């Protein structure tokens, strides 16, 4: 009976269409509070943040006061929200009506203090910066203001102290992708086209993405493929397996990019740094494959190539070996003199192996025999001379073939040495480029995160 009498007493002559003050000059002060319950979704493409918050309002209604002694010492009562005046406070960033549960009642105390507590699913526009994905920190604002009343009618204030609001994570469900860092609050006045001033209360919800899933599924596979590309340089340069290995890595990385394309956030504003990282890694793989094709082309098909130019020998086989600190560079100088030694040995053997027109017989013996049997000896000498001439021609052809083959082998060995030194030089340059790129990328991420 006391609740019914009090409700009838308060609402019998209540007019909810007017602001509840006895003097129109009196400003209605609305204290608001906010607690973040959950981060439901972050839509980078549409720049929309969906959060679930516990929202509280507090104001004084001068027409909802009573003496508790007349109503069985009742100091609080719940009344239907549709029956009393409620301030028209909205969130400026609203883009859609969320699935918020309807709370039909509010609490009123005997001093006229009204408390409106309700949970709200908020879908708000937010300028999401995905440059540092997946190590990004987002700062989204929720601006509460009266849509119609200026500051002389409705003023806003903070229910609790800003420090208590900032680090209040008592109701936050932190098991999702995003974690709540803090909530900043700021009060300000603004005017539209030099009209009356309006009061607004801003809450900055600062959230951070948990990067473990993206590190495991995006960064680590890419790093492993790049490490395997670097390891592939240790395959022999004169082996064709390196080309097939590099092509396989390039195809594998292409398939990897197709798979992760749906995971990366897509916006029309900018590109995440990790997307640039993937593109540069693909470019490095292409450069690595091009270098491998160049080296393999250099050390193969040497029969069709001339001797290595002297300036190439001087730059690569002498200067470059010293700069690159190649331990076996002495072998290069020794191998370059092998061809000249072999040719000199061939000339010496050729001079000692020259035969007389009479074959290997002593001329004195031929003269002695010729004195006794001149006709028979002459015939035998002519026949033996023809045979020896044929043997000499065959021997000369074999010697020329062996010298030619030795020359081809020497040319091939020289180009192989040049290819080896050039491969070491390009590999170290490639390694320096990869390290510089990794350091630059890590620095950019760190600087952006600290900022």
ZAMIVEX-750889 format. One line per 5 residues: for each residue x, y, z of C-alpha. Coordinates in steps of 0.05 Angstrom, whole numbers. Example, Ala and Ser with C-alpha at 12.3 -4.5 7.8 and 13.67 -1.06 7.14 Angstrom:
2
246 -90 156 | 273 -21 143 .
This chain:
451
0 0 0 | 57 49 15 | 88 38 -54 | 21 48 -89 | 5 111 -49 .
74 140 -63 | 71 124 -136 | 3 155 -143 | 26 215 -103 | 86 227 -148 .
54 215 -216 | -16 241 -206 | -1 312 -227 | 68 300 -258 | 80 329 -328 .
137 292 -362 | 138 339 -422 | 174 396 -386 | 241 400 -353 | 231 385 -278 .
252 451 -246 | 210 501 -208 | 250 560 -235 | 265 558 -309 | 332 592 -296 .
355 532 -257 | 403 487 -296 | 392 412 -293 | 459 379 -278 | 465 308 -306 .
522 266 -279 | 541 208 -324 | 586 148 -316 | 610 93 -361 | 640 24 -352 .
663 -19 -411 | 638 -90 -406 | 663 -120 -472 | 693 -104 -540 | 648 -141 -588 .
679 -125 -655 | 725 -78 -692 | 707 -69 -765 | 768 -37 -798 | 737 -35 -867 .
675 4 -846 | 711 40 -788 | 659 17 -737 | 671 -3 -665 | 620 -45 -628 .
624 -44 -552 | 579 -64 -495 | 578 -13 -438 | 543 -3 -372 | 517 68 -374 .
492 108 -314 | 457 176 -308 | 442 217 -247 | 401 281 -242 | 354 317 -194 .
279 321 -207 | 248 375 -164 | 178 346 -173 | 196 276 -147 | 207 292 -73 .
170 266 -12 | 172 258 62 | 191 186 79 | 153 190 145 | 87 196 108 .
100 134 66 | 124 81 115 | 196 107 114 | 205 93 39 | 268 128 15 .
271 98 -56 | 222 76 -107 | 226 49 -178 | 183 83 -230 | 169 70 -303 .
217 108 -348 | 160 127 -395 | 124 164 -338 | 177 216 -321 | 223 266 -355 .
289 237 -381 | 345 280 -410 | 357 273 -485 | 429 252 -480 | 456 214 -540 .
522 190 -566 | 546 231 -625 | 584 173 -657 | 523 128 -663 | 518 94 -731 .
468 39 -716 | 420 17 -663 | 451 -40 -624 | 416 -99 -592 | 410 -67 -524 .
364 -98 -471 | 306 -54 -451 | 306 -32 -378 | 237 -2 -364 | 249 26 -294 .
291 79 -260 | 306 92 -187 | 282 155 -150 | 302 176 -80 | 262 220 -32 .
308 279 -46 | 288 277 -120 | 353 244 -143 | 340 200 -204 | 386 144 -225 .
381 114 -294 | 424 52 -302 | 423 11 -366 | 468 -32 -409 | 478 -8 -481 .
507 -42 -542 | 541 16 -577 | 558 15 -651 | 599 78 -663 | 642 107 -717 .
716 107 -700 | 777 128 -738 | 816 63 -736 | 890 66 -752 | 914 -2 -776 .
984 20 -796 | 1015 -19 -737 | 972 -82 -746 | 975 -131 -709 | 1009 -89 -654 .
959 -33 -660 | 927 9 -605 | 860 41 -621 | 831 103 -588 | 756 111 -599 .
714 165 -569 | 643 163 -541 | 614 233 -538 | 553 243 -494 | 514 308 -504 .
444 335 -504 | 417 336 -574 | 371 396 -562 | 384 431 -496 | 441 481 -490 .
485 487 -429 | 440 535 -392 | 386 481 -390 | 426 417 -384 | 498 413 -361 .
539 350 -357 | 589 326 -306 | 625 263 -287 | 594 218 -234 | 659 190 -208 .
730 216 -205 | 768 213 -271 | 822 168 -240 | 769 118 -219 | 739 117 -289 .
806 111 -323 | 830 46 -293 | 763 13 -278 | 765 -56 -309 | 722 -90 -256 .
667 -111 -304 | 708 -118 -368 | 709 -187 -401 | 781 -191 -425 | 783 -259 -459 .
775 -235 -531 | 821 -207 -583 | 823 -138 -553 | 843 -115 -483 | 821 -51 -449 .
879 -6 -430 | 842 53 -399 | 783 101 -407 | 797 175 -408 | 744 227 -395 .
741 299 -417 | 689 354 -410 | 683 411 -459 | 635 462 -487 | 622 472 -561 .
578 515 -604 | 549 507 -674 | 551 567 -720 | 560 617 -663 | 496 595 -629 .
487 575 -557 | 539 532 -524 | 527 458 -511 | 559 413 -460 | 590 347 -479 .
627 293 -441 | 678 252 -480 | 701 183 -461 | 763 157 -498 | 763 81 -498 .
835 59 -511 | 841 -14 -531 | 900 -57 -554 | 899 -118 -599 | 930 -183 -573 .
981 -200 -628 | 997 -273 -610 | 949 -304 -660 | 973 -260 -717 | 1046 -269 -698 .
1039 -345 -702 | 996 -347 -765 | 1026 -289 -805 | 1095 -267 -783 | 1128 -333 -764 .
1112 -370 -830 | 1138 -311 -869 | 1202 -308 -827 | 1213 -383 -836 | 1207 -377 -912 .
1256 -319 -913 | 1305 -359 -870 | 1300 -418 -918 | 1313 -370 -976 | 1377 -347 -942 .
1397 -419 -927 | 1387 -435 -1001 | 1448 -394 -1018 | 1491 -449 -988 | 1473 -495 -1045 .
1530 -500 -1096 | 1525 -446 -1149 | 1540 -496 -1204 | 1481 -539 -1183 | 1415 -530 -1217 .
1378 -550 -1154 | 1384 -479 -1126 | 1339 -451 -1181 | 1284 -502 -1169 | 1290 -491 -1094 .
1282 -416 -1101 | 1223 -423 -1148 | 1190 -470 -1099 | 1199 -419 -1043 | 1170 -364 -1087 .
1109 -406 -1104 | 1100 -425 -1031 | 1102 -352 -1010 | 1051 -333 -1064 | 1003 -386 -1037 .
1016 -360 -967 | 997 -289 -987 | 933 -315 -1019 | 914 -350 -954 | 929 -291 -908 .
896 -238 -953 | 830 -249 -917 | 863 -241 -849 | 893 -173 -863 | 848 -113 -849 .
825 -78 -912 | 813 -3 -912 | 811 51 -965 | 849 99 -920 | 917 65 -913 .
956 1 -916 | 981 -36 -855 | 1056 -40 -846 | 1052 -116 -846 | 1023 -113 -917 .
1084 -73 -940 | 1127 -124 -904 | 1097 -181 -944 | 1105 -144 -1010 | 1179 -129 -995 .
1191 -201 -975 | 1162 -223 -1041 | 1207 -173 -1077 | 1267 -200 -1039 | 1250 -271 -1060 .
1246 -248 -1133 | 1313 -214 -1126 | 1343 -276 -1096 | 1316 -319 -1153 | 1344 -269 -1204 .
1412 -272 -1171 | 1410 -348 -1172 | 1392 -349 -1246 | 1450 -301 -1261 | 1501 -344 -1224 .
1476 -409 -1254 | 1479 -378 -1324 | 1550 -355 -1309 | 1578 -422 -1288 | 1543 -465 -1341 .
1555 -471 -1416 | 1627 -449 -1409 | 1646 -481 -1476 | 1612 -424 -1512 | 1645 -370 -1469 .
1713 -337 -1479 | 1767 -332 -1426 | 1752 -289 -1365 | 1774 -217 -1378 | 1834 -194 -1340 .
1796 -137 -1306 | 1744 -186 -1281 | 1799 -230 -1253 | 1831 -170 -1220 | 1766 -145 -1188 .
1734 -210 -1167 | 1790 -260 -1158 | 1839 -212 -1125 | 1805 -151 -1095 | 1738 -182 -1078 .
1769 -243 -1044 | 1807 -196 -998 | 1745 -154 -982 | 1701 -215 -971 | 1754 -250 -929 .
1750 -314 -969 | 1797 -363 -936 | 1815 -404 -999 | 1831 -345 -1044 | 1903 -373 -1054 .
1873 -431 -1092 | 1846 -382 -1143 | 1915 -355 -1160 | 1944 -425 -1162 | 1889 -451 -1208 .
1898 -392 -1256 | 1971 -415 -1268 | 1953 -487 -1280 | 1933 -477 -1353 | 2000 -442 -1371 .
2039 -497 -1336 | 2001 -551 -1373 | 2013 -517 -1440 | 2088 -511 -1426 | 2092 -584 -1407 .
2057 -602 -1472 | 2106 -562 -1513 | 2166 -594 -1478 | 2139 -664 -1488 | 2125 -647 -1561 .
2196 -624 -1573 | 2226 -686 -1541 | 2179 -733 -1576 | 2194 -709 -1646 | 2215 -767 -1690 .
2264 -768 -1748 | 2239 -782 -1818 | 2265 -852 -1809 | 2227 -867 -1747 | 2262 -887 -1683 .
2321 -922 -1718 | 2392 -897 -1714 | 2415 -862 -1779 | 2481 -897 -1776 | 2448 -964 -1778 .
2408 -942 -1838 | 2472 -921 -1874 | 2506 -988 -1859 | 2447 -1028 -1883 | 2441 -984 -1944 .
2512 -1001 -1966 | 2498 -1076 -1970 | 2426 -1077 -1994 | 2409 -1009 -2025 | 2345 -1027 -2062 .
2312 -1067 -2006 | 2331 -1015 -1954 | 2303 -958 -1995 | 2236 -994 -2003 | 2231 -1010 -1930 .
2249 -939 -1911 | 2195 -910 -1956 | 2142 -957 -1928 | 2163 -943 -1856 | 2164 -869 -1869 .
2091 -869 -1892 | 2068 -908 -1831 | 2105 -862 -1784 | 2075 -801 -1818 | 2006 -829 -1805 .
2023 -844 -1733 | 2050 -774 -1724 | 1986 -743 -1753 | 1942 -784 -1706 | 1986 -767 -1647 .
1984 -693 -1664 | 1908 -695 -1670 | 1901 -729 -1603 | 1948 -679 -1571 | 1909 -620 -1601 .
1844 -650 -1576 | 1871 -659 -1506 | 1898 -588 -1506 | 1831 -562 -1530 | 1794 -600 -1477 .
1843 -576 -1424 | 1832 -505 -1448 | 1756 -513 -1442 | 1765 -543 -1374 | 1809 -485 -1353 .
1758 -434 -1380 | 1702 -470 -1343 | 1743 -470 -1279 | 1757 -396 -1285 | 1683 -378 -1295 .
1665 -424 -1237 | 1713 -385 -1193 | 1683 -319 -1216 | 1613 -346 -1204 | 1632 -369 -1134 .
1662 -302 -1114 | 1604 -264 -1145 | 1555 -310 -1109 | 1588 -296 -1042 | 1587 -221 -1057 .
1513 -220 -1077 | 1494 -265 -1019 | 1526 -218 -968 | 1494 -158 -1001 | 1427 -194 -999 .
1438 -212 -926 | 1454 -139 -909 | 1391 -116 -945 | 1348 -166 -906 | 1379 -146 -839 .
1371 -71 -854 | 1298 -82 -874 | 1284 -122 -811 | 1315 -69 -766 | 1277 -13 -803 .
1212 -51 -796 | 1222 -64 -722 | 1241 9 -710 | 1178 34 -746 | 1134 -12 -704 .
1168 9 -639 | 1166 83 -655 | 1093 81 -674 | 1075 40 -613 | 1112 87 -566 .
1080 147 -599 .
